[in-house]
Amino acid sequence: MDSGLLQAIKKGDLSRFVEEAVNREILREMVRDVQARNAQADPDMLERLIEDELAEARSTFWTSDRH
């Protein structure tokens, strides 16, 4: 294999690896922020909010123009 091509593949793999690692860390930070923000929230209220939003999403999922 051409050494230039091999080097490009390795750089691409490293770039992809770094991007995935950054995305994972961003997600972890978002989860920590949401957990901290909701630490004092009433679990029953949160459950109702989630269920209400899921019901709305389910009711419009097949009726929305998804093109």
Helices and strands as residue ranges (DSSP letters): H 3-37, H 43-61
